[in-house]
Each structure stands twice: as C-alpha cells, then as structure tokens.
Amino acid sequence: MAKPLSPDLRLRIIRAVEDEGMSCRGAAGRFGVAPSTAIELISEWRSTGACEAGAQGGDRRSAWIESHAAEILSLVKATPDMTLAEIADHLLKVHGEHFVPSVVWRFFDRRNKTSHASEQDRPGVAAERAAWKASQPEIGIDRLVFIDETGASTKMARRYGRSSYGQRCVAALSHGHWKTTTSVGALKATVMTAPMVLDGPMDDPAFEAYVTQVLVPTLRPGDIVVMDNLAAHKRAEVGIAIGAVGAQLLYLPPYSPNLNPIEMAFAKLKASLRKAAARSIEALDNAIALVPAAFPAQECLNFFAAAGYDRV
C-alpha cells in the first residue's frame, strides 16, 4: 500500500491549484504524484476544507456491516444459536451483500458479544453477577482464594513462528501419541499456591482429594475459597473440609469466567508450557512444578484488578 502524501506536499498541491490556478494534472506533474491523487485531494479540499490524509487500509467490510447492526442484533436476540455463517447467509439473501464469517465475528467482538455474554444478559444471571460485584468491597481481596483447573498435554507447542517470506513455517510437533493431564491450583492476591497435577480429567474423588490434601493445608481462618459451578466442586465433602479450618466456600455466578482472575494466570501457564514443549509426562510435570515461582506478587494483584477485585 502506498504511503499517504505528507501534510506539506498536500498543502503545496492545494496552493498550486487554488492560488496559482494550475490544473490538477499540472500540479500532479510538478510534484511527482499521480493525477488521480491530485484530483482526489482537490475534490476533498473543496468539499470539506480538509487537507489531512484519511485513514488507510483497515477492515472496510466491518464498516459496511455496521449499517445492518440493528437487524443483526434483532436476529440473534430472536435466535441466539444462529451461527456466523447463517447470519452471513441471511445478509446475502436479504441485502445481496456478501460477508465472510470473520467479518460477522468482528461485528460481535466489537460489542463484547459472546455466548457467555448472551447468557450473562439473562435477568437472573445478571442479578447474581451484580450482587457478586456489589459484595466485593465488603470482602477484601486478601481473603479471597480462587480455584480452577486447566488441561495440559505432551503435544503443546507454540502457535506461531517465523519463516522466510513466502515460505511455510515448519516445526516439529508430536503427533499420534500424547498424554493429557489436568492442572489445578489456587490464586491468592499475592501468590499462586496449592498446585496439583492429575493424570487424566478431573472427577469428583480427585477434586475432593485435592481440596482435603493440597488446598486445605494452605488455608487460614477467614479465607474465602471461590470456585465455579462444576458438579465436582459442589460435593458436600468439599464444603465440609474447607469449613473445618475456618474458611468459607463461595461459588461464582454462572457464566462468569471473567470474574475468576485465575483464568489469566492459566493463560500465562499455557503459554509457558507451549514454550517448554514437554514431550513426556515427567517433563510436563517438571514444567508445571515451576508455576508458583512464575507469578510474582504484583502480577497476582494485577490479575485480581483486571477481574474487578481491588484492595479496600
């Protein structure tokens, strides 16, 4: 894409035409620009009085789709499970305009509209989320302990790389045989703690064992353990074990992963594991064992702040 003309050059072309009476083509020849550029510049100047360069490139299709914003939002309100392709197909049939699904996705992304966001708008869920946020100043982040789990495997690798221009980026990657583990941990305001790695998916007995044997020894009286609404998290034994040490158990509102700061910590964990590219369970476990040291106190505080939890 050609660079825009400098403000000085644009002003000289305008003066040559407007003050000296030159034609647009003559001014273009004098200053070494295309005649069409000079014609467009003068036309813009005469209609708006502006001589600054406009924005170049960008996502023009997304600008076009905004003219159908009200219709699209009405569509998804009436039929929340419409796919991006179905929405694009509707616009093609009704308006004769072709939009690829990625343009439709960006339309919703600009509005922070996701499947979770749609569920969060339901009156009951919205009320629970509002009550949760309102209660936070009364709690204080130093008492909060957020729990969650995430998956890891021996085939994890970086998603992007570099190669010579025009050449495919090729890198070795495990294929066909790999092992999957589940990592669970607790995030406090100043530390990542109580990590555990499980061979396979998390089930009820495994989570109960994690709480009683790994998490509870790290808790203090008055701590508030926060987790989402998974069935494994709601076993009576879990609440009993946490309450036995003087701590309290709370569950996040439904459809609210954005209220759990450990989600951001796990995103960093997965980036570290992709970099490590562990190809055996032993190597993967060793990489995960380094997790607590990878989260300094200030970073933990940043995760809390980003999720809406501040010191009081």
C-alpha positions as CSV (number, residue, x, y, z in Angstrom):
1,M,0.0,0.0,0.0
2,A,1.4,3.4,-1.0
3,K,2.2,5.8,1.8
4,P,0.0,8.9,2.2
5,L,1.3,12.2,1.0
6,S,2.9,14.3,3.7
7,P,0.9,17.3,5.0
8,D,3.5,19.7,3.5
9,L,3.2,18.1,0.0
10,R,-0.6,18.1,0.2
11,L,-0.7,21.8,1.1
12,R,1.7,22.6,-1.8
13,I,-0.6,20.8,-4.3
14,I,-3.6,22.7,-3.0
15,R,-1.9,26.1,-3.2
16,A,-0.7,25.3,-6.7
17,V,-4.2,24.7,-7.9
18,E,-6.2,27.2,-5.8
19,D,-3.7,30.1,-5.6
20,E,-1.7,29.7,-8.8
21,G,-4.6,28.4,-11.0
22,M,-2.8,25.3,-12.1
23,S,-4.8,22.3,-13.2
24,C,-4.9,19.2,-11.1
25,R,-2.8,17.3,-13.7
26,G,-0.3,20.2,-13.9
27,A,0.1,20.2,-10.2
28,A,0.5,16.4,-10.2
29,G,3.3,16.7,-12.8
30,R,5.1,19.4,-10.8
31,F,5.1,17.5,-7.6
32,G,5.5,14.0,-9.0
33,V,2.2,12.4,-7.9
34,A,-0.4,10.6,-9.8
35,P,-3.1,12.8,-11.5
36,S,-5.8,10.9,-9.8
37,T,-4.2,11.6,-6.4
38,A,-4.2,15.4,-7.1
39,I,-7.8,15.3,-8.4
40,E,-9.0,13.4,-5.3
41,L,-7.1,15.7,-3.0
42,I,-8.6,18.9,-4.5
43,S,-12.0,17.4,-4.5
44,E,-11.7,16.6,-0.8
45,W,-10.4,20.1,-0.1
46,R,-13.2,21.8,-2.0
47,S,-16.0,19.7,-0.4
48,T,-14.8,19.5,3.2
49,G,-11.9,22.0,3.6
50,A,-9.7,19.2,5.0
51,C,-6.2,18.5,3.7
52,E,-5.2,15.8,6.1
53,A,-4.7,12.3,4.9
54,G,-7.5,9.9,5.7
55,A,-7.1,6.5,7.4
56,Q,-5.6,3.9,5.1
57,G,-6.4,0.2,4.8
58,G,-8.3,-1.3,7.7
59,D,-11.3,-3.5,7.9
60,R,-13.7,-1.8,5.4
61,R,-16.1,-4.8,5.3
62,S,-16.7,-4.4,9.0
63,A,-17.6,-0.8,8.4
64,W,-20.2,-1.9,5.8
65,I,-21.8,-4.4,8.1
66,E,-22.4,-1.8,10.7
67,S,-25.2,-0.4,8.5
68,H,-27.1,-3.7,9.3
69,A,-26.3,-3.6,13.1
70,A,-29.9,-3.2,14.3
71,E,-31.1,-6.1,12.1
72,I,-28.3,-8.4,13.2
73,L,-28.8,-7.7,16.9
74,S,-32.5,-8.4,16.5
75,L,-31.7,-11.7,14.7
76,V,-29.5,-13.0,17.4
77,K,-31.9,-11.8,20.1
78,A,-34.7,-13.8,18.5
79,T,-32.5,-16.8,17.6
80,P,-29.4,-16.8,19.9
81,D,-28.0,-20.0,18.5
82,M,-27.5,-18.7,14.9
83,T,-24.0,-19.4,13.6
84,L,-21.8,-16.8,12.0
85,A,-22.3,-18.4,8.6
86,E,-26.1,-18.4,9.0
87,I,-26.0,-14.7,9.8
88,A,-23.8,-14.0,6.7
89,D,-26.1,-16.1,4.6
90,H,-29.1,-14.1,5.8
91,L,-27.4,-10.8,4.8
92,L,-26.6,-12.2,1.4
93,K,-30.2,-13.3,0.8
94,V,-31.9,-10.2,2.1
95,H,-29.5,-7.5,1.0
96,G,-27.3,-9.1,-1.6
97,E,-24.2,-8.3,0.3
98,H,-21.5,-10.9,0.9
99,F,-19.8,-11.0,4.3
100,V,-17.4,-13.8,5.3
101,P,-18.0,-15.2,8.8
102,S,-14.8,-13.5,10.2
103,V,-16.4,-10.1,9.5
104,V,-19.5,-11.1,11.3
105,W,-17.4,-12.3,14.2
106,R,-15.6,-8.9,14.4
107,F,-19.1,-7.3,14.5
108,F,-19.9,-9.1,17.7
109,D,-16.4,-8.8,19.1
110,R,-16.6,-5.0,19.0
111,R,-19.6,-5.3,21.2
112,N,-18.0,-7.9,23.5
113,K,-20.9,-10.1,22.5
114,T,-20.2,-13.8,23.0
115,S,-22.3,-16.8,24.0
116,H,-21.3,-16.2,27.6
117,A,-22.2,-12.5,27.2
118,S,-25.6,-13.5,25.9
119,E,-26.2,-15.7,28.9
120,Q,-24.9,-13.0,31.2
121,D,-27.7,-10.8,30.0
122,R,-30.4,-13.1,31.3
123,P,-32.2,-11.3,34.2
124,G,-31.4,-14.0,36.8
125,V,-27.7,-14.3,35.8
126,A,-27.3,-10.5,35.6
127,A,-28.8,-10.1,39.1
128,E,-26.4,-12.7,40.5
129,R,-23.4,-11.0,38.8
130,A,-24.4,-7.6,40.0
131,A,-24.8,-8.8,43.6
132,W,-21.4,-10.5,43.4
133,K,-19.7,-7.3,42.3
134,A,-21.5,-5.3,44.9
135,S,-20.4,-7.6,47.7
136,Q,-16.7,-7.4,46.8
137,P,-15.8,-4.2,48.7
138,E,-17.2,-5.8,51.9
139,I,-14.8,-8.8,51.5
140,G,-11.4,-7.5,50.5
141,I,-9.1,-9.3,48.2
142,D,-6.6,-10.5,50.9
143,R,-9.2,-13.1,52.0
144,L,-10.0,-14.5,48.5
145,V,-8.7,-17.7,47.2
146,F,-9.7,-18.6,43.6
147,I,-9.7,-22.2,42.5
148,D,-9.8,-23.6,38.9
149,E,-8.3,-26.3,36.8
150,T,-7.0,-26.5,33.2
151,G,-5.7,-29.1,30.8
152,A,-2.1,-29.7,29.6
153,S,-0.7,-32.2,27.3
154,T,2.6,-33.5,25.8
155,K,1.7,-32.2,22.4
156,M,1.6,-28.5,23.4
157,A,3.6,-26.2,21.1
158,R,3.8,-22.5,20.2
159,R,1.0,-21.5,17.8
160,Y,3.1,-19.0,15.8
161,G,6.6,-18.9,14.3
162,R,8.7,-17.2,11.7
163,S,9.9,-18.2,8.3
164,S,11.4,-16.7,5.1
165,Y,8.9,-14.5,3.2
166,G,6.6,-16.7,1.1
167,Q,7.7,-19.9,2.9
168,R,5.6,-22.1,5.2
169,C,6.7,-22.1,8.8
170,V,7.5,-25.7,9.7
171,A,8.3,-27.0,13.2
172,A,8.4,-30.5,14.8
173,L,5.2,-31.4,16.7
174,S,4.1,-34.5,18.5
175,H,1.5,-36.5,16.5
176,G,-0.5,-39.6,17.1
177,H,0.5,-40.4,20.7
178,W,0.4,-37.9,23.6
179,K,-0.7,-37.8,27.2
180,T,-3.2,-35.3,28.8
181,T,-3.1,-34.1,32.4
182,T,-5.2,-31.7,34.5
183,S,-3.6,-29.0,36.5
184,V,-5.4,-27.4,39.4
185,G,-4.3,-24.6,41.6
186,A,-5.3,-21.7,43.8
187,L,-4.7,-18.0,43.2
188,K,-4.4,-15.5,46.1
189,A,-3.8,-11.8,45.9
190,T,-0.1,-12.2,46.2
191,V,0.8,-15.8,45.4
192,M,-0.1,-18.8,43.2
193,T,-0.3,-21.8,45.5
194,A,-1.6,-25.3,46.1
195,P,-0.7,-26.7,42.6
196,M,-1.5,-30.3,41.7
197,V,-1.3,-32.3,38.5
198,L,-3.7,-35.2,37.8
199,D,-3.2,-37.9,35.2
200,G,-6.4,-37.5,33.2
201,P,-9.6,-35.5,33.7
202,M,-10.8,-34.1,37.0
203,D,-13.6,-36.1,38.6
204,D,-15.4,-36.0,42.0
205,P,-13.0,-38.1,44.0
206,A,-9.9,-36.4,42.5
207,F,-11.2,-32.9,43.3
208,E,-12.1,-34.0,46.9
209,A,-8.6,-35.3,47.3
210,Y,-7.2,-32.1,46.0
211,V,-9.2,-30.0,48.4
212,T,-8.5,-32.1,51.5
213,Q,-4.8,-33.0,50.9
214,V,-3.5,-30.0,49.0
215,L,-5.7,-26.9,49.3
216,V,-6.9,-27.0,52.9
217,P,-3.4,-27.1,54.4
218,T,-2.7,-23.7,52.7
219,L,-5.9,-22.0,54.0
220,R,-6.2,-19.7,57.0
221,P,-9.3,-19.0,59.2
222,G,-11.3,-16.3,57.4
223,D,-10.2,-17.2,53.9
224,I,-12.9,-17.3,51.3
225,V,-12.5,-20.0,48.7
226,V,-14.1,-19.2,45.3
227,M,-14.8,-21.6,42.5
228,D,-17.2,-22.1,39.6
229,N,-20.3,-24.2,39.5
230,L,-18.9,-27.5,38.2
231,A,-20.6,-30.6,39.7
232,A,-17.3,-31.9,41.1
233,H,-17.0,-28.6,43.1
234,K,-20.3,-29.0,44.8
235,R,-19.8,-32.2,46.7
236,A,-20.7,-31.8,50.3
237,E,-17.3,-33.1,51.4
238,V,-15.6,-30.2,49.7
239,G,-17.5,-27.6,51.7
240,I,-17.1,-29.5,55.0
241,A,-13.3,-29.8,54.5
242,I,-13.0,-26.1,53.8
243,G,-15.2,-25.1,56.7
244,A,-13.3,-27.3,59.1
245,V,-10.3,-24.9,59.0
246,G,-12.5,-21.8,59.5
247,A,-12.6,-20.9,55.8
248,Q,-15.7,-20.2,53.7
249,L,-16.8,-21.5,50.3
250,L,-18.5,-19.4,47.7
251,Y,-19.5,-20.2,44.1
252,L,-19.1,-17.7,41.3
253,P,-22.3,-16.6,39.4
254,P,-23.0,-18.8,36.4
255,Y,-21.4,-17.9,33.0
256,S,-18.8,-15.7,34.7
257,P,-15.3,-16.9,33.9
258,N,-14.3,-13.2,33.7
259,L,-14.8,-12.9,37.4
260,N,-12.2,-15.5,38.1
261,P,-8.7,-14.0,38.0
262,I,-7.0,-17.4,37.9
263,E,-8.2,-17.7,34.2
264,M,-5.5,-15.1,33.3
265,A,-2.9,-17.0,35.3
266,F,-3.7,-20.2,33.5
267,A,-3.4,-18.4,30.2
268,K,0.2,-17.5,31.2
269,L,0.8,-21.1,32.3
270,K,-0.3,-22.5,29.0
271,A,2.0,-20.0,27.1
272,S,4.9,-21.2,29.3
273,L,4.1,-24.9,28.6
274,R,3.9,-24.2,24.9
275,K,7.4,-22.7,25.1
276,A,8.7,-25.6,27.2
277,A,7.3,-28.1,24.6
278,A,7.5,-31.0,27.1
279,R,7.1,-34.4,25.3
280,S,6.9,-36.6,28.3
281,I,4.7,-36.7,31.4
282,E,7.8,-36.2,33.6
283,A,9.0,-33.2,31.6
284,L,5.4,-31.8,31.7
285,D,5.2,-32.2,35.4
286,N,8.5,-30.6,35.9
287,A,7.4,-27.6,33.9
288,I,4.2,-27.3,35.8
289,A,6.1,-27.5,39.1
290,L,7.8,-24.2,38.3
291,V,4.4,-22.4,38.1
292,P,4.2,-20.8,41.6
293,A,7.6,-19.1,41.2
294,A,6.5,-17.7,37.8
295,F,3.9,-15.5,39.4
296,P,5.3,-12.6,41.5
297,A,3.1,-10.8,44.0
298,Q,2.5,-7.8,41.8
299,E,1.4,-9.9,38.9
300,C,-1.1,-11.7,41.0
301,L,-2.5,-8.4,42.1
302,N,-2.7,-7.3,38.5
303,F,-4.8,-10.4,37.7
304,F,-7.2,-9.5,40.6
305,A,-7.5,-5.9,39.4
306,A,-8.2,-7.0,35.8
307,A,-11.0,-9.2,37.0
308,G,-12.6,-6.3,39.0
309,Y,-11.2,-7.0,42.5
310,D,-9.4,-4.1,44.2
311,R,-7.9,-3.6,47.7
312,V,-10.2,-1.8,50.1
